[in-house]
């Protein structure tokens, strides 16, 4: 007679959620092929969008999408909402500024350093907050990010951060970022391939993680963390790893933002930056990986075209209310539901 433990039952249940190995591999290959196609197609954008202003908006949407998909990854796989990812975005940006201006590093090395700083910040914050959930997690991430903002504007931090005045990136003219000079990195058309490749690669990585056994473990924690712990699973480490991974993606966005803008202000550490990214992700939808990206591009476009009279937040609030009431899954979630209904109708 054989006996089964609760751990065995949960493990079998989790494995049953995964599709057969052959189907998984086929789906992964199709997804990777699609990602490659999107990557190559996106590289042609500067040849289609020839207006410099419009191209700068597209570039801004791409860079900020890295912050949004980091937030969306946690919401989708763990069911937790973070208001602290602006801290990782900002810490990476300041890391780039300090490394170039204060230490004389090359832009390429500085970007790598900035990503490490933002990821390290995600690790430190994660150790403090990932045991919390729900509203407690939301407020802890907000409190810690605001603490970082407060530190950055202190007079004693002026030599490193510039305090309220911000920080202008300065480095030798002969230094380049992956072959691009100072004028080139500020040119949206020339800098576009860097940002686009980073977004597609990070989105693909998050998609692969979501399809893996680790992703299934995260979803098990999301659905019933207490049962997972009771069954012998360590839920702290998976939550921490997911948090750090999402923070690393946001850090990449912050580092690219700094090198492209050439200037950093404390605003990127403020509540508005993370709050706007969260709103954009909500409007786009958490259910699909593309949701936060769609929401971010729409938000950047709205910011550029509907900010007359200082009424952007009014329009944003109205849009958010409409989406939450009539499209609870966001724009992409609603489109997905319509697609499934059409397929059912055809059958």
The 8 nearest C-alpha neighbors of each residue, nearest first, counted from 0:
[[1, 2, 3, 4, 7, 8, 5, 6],
 [2, 0, 3, 4, 7, 8, 5, 6],
 [3, 1, 4, 0, 7, 5, 8, 6],
 [4, 2, 7, 5, 1, 8, 6, 0],
 [3, 5, 7, 6, 8, 2, 230, 9],
 [6, 4, 8, 7, 230, 9, 3, 229],
 [7, 5, 230, 4, 9, 8, 10, 231],
 [6, 8, 10, 4, 5, 9, 11, 3],
 [9, 7, 5, 11, 6, 10, 12, 4],
 [8, 10, 12, 6, 11, 7, 13, 5],
 [11, 9, 7, 13, 12, 8, 6, 14],
 [12, 10, 14, 8, 9, 13, 15, 7],
 [13, 11, 9, 15, 10, 14, 8, 16],
 [14, 12, 10, 16, 15, 11, 9, 215],
 [13, 15, 11, 16, 17, 12, 10, 212],
 [14, 16, 12, 13, 17, 11, 18, 10],
 [17, 15, 13, 14, 18, 12, 215, 11],
 [16, 18, 14, 15, 19, 13, 215, 23],
 [17, 19, 23, 22, 20, 16, 15, 21],
 [20, 18, 22, 21, 23, 17, 15, 24],
 [21, 19, 23, 22, 24, 18, 17, 25],
 [22, 20, 24, 23, 19, 25, 18, 26],
 [21, 23, 25, 19, 24, 20, 26, 18],
 [24, 22, 20, 26, 21, 25, 18, 27],
 [23, 25, 27, 21, 26, 22, 28, 20],
 [26, 24, 22, 28, 27, 23, 29, 21],
 [25, 27, 29, 23, 24, 28, 22, 30],
 [26, 28, 24, 30, 25, 29, 23, 31],
 [27, 29, 31, 25, 30, 26, 32, 24],
 [30, 28, 32, 26, 27, 31, 33, 25],
 [29, 31, 33, 27, 32, 28, 26, 34],
 [32, 30, 34, 28, 33, 29, 27, 35],
 [33, 31, 29, 35, 30, 34, 28, 36],
 [32, 34, 30, 36, 31, 35, 29, 37],
 [35, 33, 31, 37, 36, 32, 38, 30],
 [36, 34, 38, 32, 33, 37, 31, 39],
 [35, 37, 33, 39, 38, 34, 40, 32],
 [36, 38, 34, 40, 35, 39, 41, 33],
 [39, 37, 35, 41, 36, 40, 34, 199],
 [38, 40, 36, 42, 41, 37, 35, 43],
 [41, 39, 37, 42, 38, 43, 36, 44],
 [42, 40, 38, 43, 39, 44, 37, 195],
 [41, 43, 39, 40, 44, 192, 38, 45],
 [42, 44, 41, 46, 45, 40, 47, 39],
 [43, 45, 47, 46, 41, 42, 48, 40],
 [46, 44, 48, 188, 47, 43, 49, 54],
 [45, 47, 44, 43, 48, 49, 188, 42],
 [46, 48, 44, 45, 49, 43, 50, 54],
 [49, 47, 45, 50, 46, 44, 54, 53],
 [48, 50, 47, 45, 46, 51, 54, 53],
 [51, 49, 53, 52, 48, 54, 55, 45],
 [50, 52, 54, 53, 55, 49, 187, 188],
 [53, 51, 55, 54, 50, 56, 187, 49],
 [54, 52, 56, 50, 55, 51, 57, 48],
 [53, 55, 51, 57, 56, 52, 48, 187],
 [54, 56, 58, 52, 187, 53, 57, 59],
 [57, 55, 59, 53, 54, 58, 60, 52],
 [58, 56, 54, 60, 55, 59, 61, 53],
 [57, 59, 55, 61, 56, 60, 54, 191],
 [60, 58, 56, 62, 61, 57, 63, 55],
 [61, 59, 296, 57, 63, 58, 62, 299],
 [60, 62, 58, 64, 59, 63, 57, 194],
 [61, 63, 252, 59, 64, 60, 65, 194],
 [62, 64, 60, 65, 66, 61, 59, 252],
 [65, 63, 67, 61, 292, 66, 62, 295],
 [66, 64, 252, 63, 249, 68, 67, 62],
 [65, 67, 249, 63, 64, 69, 68, 252],
 [66, 68, 64, 70, 276, 69, 291, 65],
 [69, 67, 71, 70, 65, 291, 66, 72],
 [70, 68, 245, 72, 66, 67, 71, 249],
 [71, 69, 67, 68, 72, 73, 81, 74],
 [70, 72, 68, 74, 69, 73, 285, 75],
 [71, 73, 75, 69, 74, 70, 68, 76],
 [74, 72, 77, 71, 76, 75, 70, 79],
 [73, 75, 78, 79, 71, 80, 72, 77],
 [76, 74, 72, 73, 285, 78, 71, 77],
 [75, 77, 218, 73, 217, 74, 78, 72],
 [78, 76, 221, 73, 79, 74, 217, 75],
 [77, 79, 74, 75, 221, 76, 73, 80],
 [80, 78, 74, 77, 73, 133, 132, 81],
 [79, 81, 74, 137, 82, 78, 73, 70],
 [82, 80, 137, 83, 140, 70, 84, 79],
 [81, 83, 141, 140, 273, 84, 137, 274],
 [84, 82, 140, 144, 141, 85, 81, 86],
 [85, 83, 86, 87, 82, 273, 246, 88],
 [84, 86, 273, 88, 83, 87, 268, 89],
 [87, 85, 144, 89, 84, 268, 88, 83],
 [88, 86, 117, 90, 250, 84, 89, 85],
 [87, 89, 253, 250, 85, 249, 86, 91],
 [90, 88, 92, 268, 86, 267, 91, 87],
 [89, 91, 87, 93, 117, 92, 88, 86],
 [90, 92, 113, 117, 94, 254, 250, 253],
 [93, 91, 254, 253, 257, 89, 95, 94],
 [92, 94, 96, 90, 95, 91, 97, 89],
 [93, 95, 113, 91, 97, 92, 96, 90],
 [96, 94, 109, 113, 92, 98, 93, 110],
 [97, 95, 93, 168, 99, 94, 98, 100],
 [96, 98, 101, 94, 100, 99, 95, 93],
 [97, 99, 102, 95, 109, 104, 96, 101],
 [100, 98, 104, 103, 96, 97, 102, 170],
 [101, 99, 169, 97, 168, 103, 96, 102],
 [102, 100, 97, 98, 103, 99, 159, 96],
 [101, 103, 98, 104, 99, 100, 97, 105],
 [102, 104, 99, 100, 101, 98, 170, 105],
 [105, 103, 99, 98, 102, 109, 108, 106],
 [104, 106, 108, 107, 174, 109, 99, 103],
 [107, 105, 109, 176, 108, 110, 175, 99],
 [108, 106, 176, 110, 109, 105, 177, 111],
 [107, 109, 111, 105, 110, 106, 112, 104],
 [108, 110, 95, 106, 112, 98, 111, 107],
 [111, 109, 113, 107, 112, 95, 254, 108],
 [112, 110, 108, 114, 109, 113, 115, 107],
 [111, 113, 109, 115, 110, 114, 108, 116],
 [112, 114, 91, 94, 95, 110, 116, 115],
 [113, 115, 250, 117, 111, 91, 116, 112],
 [114, 116, 118, 112, 113, 117, 119, 111],
 [117, 115, 113, 119, 114, 118, 91, 120],
 [118, 116, 87, 91, 250, 120, 90, 114],
 [117, 119, 247, 121, 115, 120, 116, 246],
 [120, 118, 122, 116, 121, 117, 115, 123],
 [119, 121, 117, 123, 118, 122, 124, 116],
 [122, 120, 118, 124, 243, 246, 119, 123],
 [123, 121, 125, 119, 120, 243, 124, 126],
 [124, 122, 120, 126, 125, 121, 119, 127],
 [123, 125, 121, 127, 126, 122, 120, 128],
 [124, 126, 122, 128, 127, 129, 123, 239],
 [125, 127, 123, 124, 128, 122, 129, 239],
 [128, 126, 125, 124, 129, 123, 130, 139],
 [127, 129, 125, 130, 131, 126, 136, 124],
 [130, 128, 131, 125, 239, 238, 127, 126],
 [129, 131, 128, 235, 132, 127, 126, 238],
 [132, 130, 136, 129, 128, 135, 133, 139],
 [133, 131, 136, 135, 134, 79, 130, 129],
 [132, 134, 135, 136, 79, 137, 131, 80],
 [133, 135, 137, 136, 138, 132, 80, 131],
 [136, 134, 138, 137, 133, 132, 131, 139],
 [137, 135, 132, 131, 139, 134, 133, 138],
 [138, 136, 134, 81, 135, 140, 139, 80],
 [137, 139, 141, 135, 140, 136, 142, 134],
 [140, 138, 142, 136, 141, 137, 135, 143],
 [139, 141, 83, 143, 138, 137, 82, 142],
 [140, 142, 82, 138, 83, 144, 139, 143],
 [143, 141, 139, 145, 140, 144, 138, 146],
 [142, 144, 146, 140, 145, 141, 139, 147],
 [143, 145, 86, 83, 147, 141, 146, 142],
 [146, 144, 148, 142, 147, 143, 141, 149],
 [145, 147, 143, 149, 144, 148, 142, 150],
 [146, 148, 150, 144, 145, 149, 151, 143],
 [149, 147, 145, 151, 268, 146, 150, 269],
 [150, 148, 146, 147, 151, 152, 145, 153],
 [151, 149, 147, 153, 148, 152, 146, 156],
 [150, 152, 148, 149, 153, 162, 160, 156],
 [153, 151, 162, 163, 150, 149, 154, 148],
 [154, 152, 156, 155, 150, 151, 162, 149],
 [155, 153, 157, 156, 162, 152, 161, 158],
 [154, 156, 153, 157, 158, 162, 152, 159],
 [155, 157, 153, 154, 159, 158, 160, 151],
 [156, 158, 161, 162, 160, 154, 159, 155],
 [159, 157, 156, 161, 160, 155, 162, 101],
 [160, 158, 157, 156, 161, 97, 101, 162],
 [161, 159, 157, 162, 156, 166, 151, 158],
 [160, 162, 157, 165, 166, 164, 158, 159],
 [161, 163, 152, 157, 160, 164, 165, 151],
 [164, 162, 152, 165, 161, 265, 264, 153],
 [165, 163, 161, 162, 166, 264, 265, 160],
 [166, 164, 264, 161, 263, 163, 162, 265],
 [167, 165, 161, 263, 262, 160, 264, 168],
 [166, 168, 262, 261, 169, 263, 165, 96],
 [167, 169, 261, 96, 100, 262, 166, 99],
 [170, 168, 100, 99, 167, 171, 261, 96],
 [169, 171, 99, 100, 103, 172, 168, 174],
 [172, 170, 173, 174, 169, 103, 105, 175],
 [171, 173, 174, 170, 181, 180, 175, 169],
 [172, 174, 171, 175, 180, 170, 181, 105],
 [175, 173, 172, 171, 105, 180, 170, 106],
 [176, 174, 180, 179, 178, 177, 106, 173],
 [175, 177, 107, 179, 106, 178, 180, 174],
 [176, 178, 179, 175, 107, 106, 180, 193],
 [177, 179, 175, 176, 180, 174, 183, 107],
 [180, 178, 176, 175, 183, 177, 184, 181],
 [181, 179, 175, 183, 182, 184, 176, 178],
 [182, 180, 183, 184, 172, 185, 179, 175],
 [181, 183, 185, 180, 184, 186, 179, 172],
 [182, 184, 186, 180, 179, 185, 181, 189],
 [185, 183, 190, 259, 186, 181, 182, 179],
 [186, 184, 259, 183, 182, 187, 260, 181],
 [185, 187, 183, 184, 189, 188, 190, 182],
 [188, 186, 190, 55, 189, 191, 54, 185],
 [189, 187, 191, 45, 186, 190, 54, 51],
 [188, 190, 186, 191, 187, 183, 184, 192],
 [191, 189, 187, 184, 188, 193, 192, 186],
 [190, 192, 188, 194, 193, 189, 187, 195],
 [193, 191, 195, 194, 190, 196, 42, 189],
 [194, 192, 196, 191, 195, 190, 197, 255],
 [193, 195, 197, 191, 192, 196, 62, 198],
 [196, 194, 192, 198, 197, 193, 191, 199],
 [195, 197, 199, 193, 198, 194, 192, 200],
 [198, 196, 194, 200, 195, 199, 201, 193],
 [199, 197, 195, 201, 196, 200, 202, 65],
 [198, 200, 202, 196, 201, 197, 203, 195],
 [199, 201, 203, 197, 202, 198, 196, 204],
 [202, 200, 204, 198, 203, 199, 197, 205],
 [203, 201, 199, 205, 204, 200, 198, 206],
 [204, 202, 206, 200, 201, 205, 199, 207],
 [203, 205, 201, 207, 206, 202, 200, 208],
 [204, 206, 208, 202, 207, 203, 209, 201],
 [205, 207, 203, 209, 204, 208, 202, 210],
 [208, 206, 204, 210, 209, 205, 203, 211],
 [207, 209, 205, 211, 210, 206, 214, 204],
 [208, 210, 214, 206, 207, 211, 205, 215],
 [211, 209, 207, 208, 214, 206, 212, 215],
 [210, 212, 214, 208, 213, 209, 207, 215],
 [213, 211, 215, 214, 216, 210, 208, 209],
 [212, 214, 216, 211, 215, 217, 208, 209],
 [213, 215, 209, 217, 211, 212, 216, 208],
 [216, 214, 212, 218, 217, 213, 219, 211],
 [217, 215, 219, 213, 214, 218, 212, 220],
 [218, 216, 214, 220, 215, 219, 76, 77],
 [217, 219, 221, 215, 76, 220, 216, 77],
 [218, 220, 216, 222, 221, 217, 223, 215],
 [221, 219, 224, 217, 218, 223, 222, 216],
 [220, 222, 77, 218, 219, 78, 223, 217],
 [221, 223, 219, 220, 218, 224, 77, 78],
 [224, 222, 220, 225, 226, 221, 219, 227],
 [223, 225, 220, 227, 226, 221, 228, 222],
 [226, 224, 228, 227, 223, 229, 220, 230],
 [225, 227, 229, 228, 224, 223, 230, 220],
 [228, 226, 224, 230, 225, 232, 229, 220],
 [229, 227, 232, 225, 231, 230, 226, 233],
 [228, 230, 226, 227, 231, 225, 232, 5],
 [231, 229, 6, 227, 228, 5, 232, 226],
 [230, 232, 228, 229, 6, 233, 227, 5],
 [233, 231, 228, 227, 234, 230, 229, 6],
 [232, 234, 235, 228, 236, 231, 237, 227],
 [233, 235, 237, 236, 232, 238, 228, 220],
 [234, 236, 238, 233, 237, 239, 130, 129],
 [235, 237, 239, 238, 234, 240, 233, 241],
 [238, 236, 240, 239, 234, 235, 241, 217],
 [237, 239, 241, 235, 236, 240, 242, 129],
 [240, 238, 236, 242, 237, 241, 125, 235],
 [241, 239, 237, 243, 242, 238, 244, 236],
 [242, 240, 244, 238, 239, 243, 237, 245],
 [241, 243, 239, 245, 240, 244, 246, 238],
 [244, 242, 246, 240, 121, 245, 122, 241],
 [245, 243, 247, 241, 246, 242, 240, 248],
 [244, 246, 69, 248, 242, 247, 243, 241],
 [247, 245, 243, 249, 121, 244, 248, 118],
 [246, 248, 118, 250, 244, 249, 245, 243],
 [247, 249, 245, 251, 250, 246, 69, 65],
 [248, 250, 66, 246, 252, 88, 65, 247],
 [251, 249, 88, 247, 117, 253, 114, 91],
 [252, 250, 248, 254, 253, 249, 114, 255],
 [251, 253, 249, 65, 62, 255, 250, 254],
 [254, 252, 88, 92, 250, 256, 91, 251],
 [253, 255, 92, 91, 251, 257, 256, 110],
 [256, 254, 252, 258, 257, 253, 259, 251],
 [255, 257, 253, 259, 254, 258, 260, 252],
 [258, 256, 92, 254, 260, 259, 255, 261],
 [257, 259, 255, 261, 256, 260, 254, 184],
 [258, 260, 185, 256, 184, 257, 261, 255],
 [261, 259, 257, 262, 258, 256, 185, 263],
 [262, 260, 168, 258, 259, 257, 167, 263],
 [261, 263, 167, 260, 168, 166, 257, 264],
 [264, 262, 166, 165, 257, 167, 265, 93],
 [263, 265, 165, 266, 267, 166, 262, 164],
 [266, 264, 267, 268, 165, 163, 148, 269],
 [267, 265, 269, 268, 264, 272, 271, 270],
 [266, 268, 89, 265, 269, 272, 264, 85],
 [269, 267, 89, 266, 148, 86, 265, 85],
 [270, 268, 266, 271, 267, 272, 148, 145],
 [269, 271, 273, 272, 274, 268, 145, 141],
 [272, 270, 274, 269, 273, 275, 266, 267],
 [273, 271, 275, 274, 270, 267, 269, 85],
 [272, 274, 85, 276, 275, 270, 271, 82],
 [275, 273, 271, 277, 276, 272, 270, 278],
 [274, 276, 278, 272, 277, 273, 271, 279],
 [277, 275, 279, 273, 67, 274, 278, 280],
 [276, 278, 274, 280, 275, 279, 273, 281],
 [279, 277, 281, 275, 280, 276, 274, 282],
 [280, 278, 294, 295, 276, 282, 277, 281],
 [279, 281, 291, 277, 283, 294, 278, 282],
 [282, 280, 284, 278, 279, 283, 329, 277],
 [281, 283, 329, 279, 294, 280, 284, 278],
 [282, 284, 294, 290, 329, 330, 291, 280],
 [285, 283, 329, 290, 281, 328, 282, 286],
 [286, 284, 71, 287, 75, 290, 281, 280],
 [285, 287, 284, 332, 75, 328, 288, 290],
 [288, 286, 290, 289, 285, 284, 331, 332],
 [287, 289, 290, 286, 291, 285, 68, 206],
 [288, 290, 292, 287, 291, 293, 331, 283],
 [289, 291, 283, 284, 293, 287, 292, 288],
 [292, 290, 280, 294, 283, 67, 293, 68],
 [293, 291, 64, 295, 289, 290, 294, 296],
 [294, 292, 290, 283, 296, 295, 291, 289],
 [295, 293, 283, 279, 291, 297, 280, 292],
 [296, 294, 279, 298, 292, 297, 293, 64],
 [295, 297, 60, 299, 293, 298, 294, 300],
 [296, 298, 300, 294, 295, 299, 301, 293],
 [297, 299, 295, 301, 300, 296, 302, 279],
 [300, 298, 302, 296, 301, 297, 60, 295],
 [299, 301, 297, 303, 298, 302, 296, 304],
 [302, 300, 298, 304, 305, 303, 299, 297],
 [303, 301, 299, 300, 306, 304, 305, 298],
 [302, 304, 300, 301, 305, 306, 299, 56],
 [303, 305, 301, 302, 306, 300, 307, 299],
 [306, 304, 301, 307, 302, 311, 303, 310],
 [305, 307, 311, 302, 309, 310, 304, 303],
 [308, 306, 309, 305, 310, 311, 304, 303],
 [307, 309, 310, 306, 311, 305, 313, 312],
 [310, 308, 307, 306, 311, 312, 313, 305],
 [311, 309, 313, 308, 312, 306, 307, 314],
 [310, 312, 306, 314, 313, 309, 305, 315],
 [313, 311, 315, 314, 310, 316, 309, 306],
 [312, 314, 310, 316, 311, 315, 317, 309],
 [315, 313, 317, 311, 312, 316, 318, 310],
 [316, 314, 312, 318, 313, 317, 311, 319],
 [317, 315, 319, 313, 318, 314, 312, 320],
 [316, 318, 314, 320, 319, 315, 321, 313],
 [319, 317, 315, 321, 316, 320, 314, 322],
 [318, 320, 316, 322, 317, 321, 323, 315],
 [321, 319, 317, 323, 318, 322, 324, 316],
 [320, 322, 318, 324, 319, 323, 325, 317],
 [323, 321, 326, 319, 325, 320, 324, 329],
 [322, 324, 327, 320, 326, 321, 325, 319],
 [325, 323, 321, 322, 326, 320, 327, 319],
 [324, 326, 322, 321, 323, 327, 320, 329],
 [325, 327, 322, 329, 328, 323, 324, 333],
 [328, 326, 323, 329, 324, 325, 322, 333],
 [329, 327, 332, 284, 326, 333, 330, 286],
 [330, 328, 284, 282, 283, 332, 326, 327],
 [329, 331, 283, 333, 332, 284, 282, 334],
 [330, 332, 334, 333, 290, 329, 284, 283],
 [333, 331, 328, 335, 329, 334, 330, 284],
 [332, 334, 336, 330, 335, 331, 328, 326],
 [333, 335, 331, 337, 336, 332, 338, 330],
 [334, 336, 332, 338, 333, 337, 331, 339],
 [337, 335, 333, 339, 338, 334, 340, 332],
 [338, 336, 334, 340, 335, 339, 341, 333],
 [337, 339, 335, 341, 336, 340, 334, 342],
 [340, 338, 342, 336, 341, 337, 343, 335],
 [341, 339, 343, 337, 342, 338, 344, 336],
 [340, 342, 344, 338, 343, 339, 337, 345],
 [341, 343, 339, 345, 344, 340, 338, 346],
 [344, 342, 340, 346, 341, 345, 339, 338],
 [343, 345, 341, 342, 346, 340, 339, 338],
 [346, 344, 342, 343, 341, 340, 339, 338],
 [345, 343, 344, 342, 341, 340, 339, 338]]
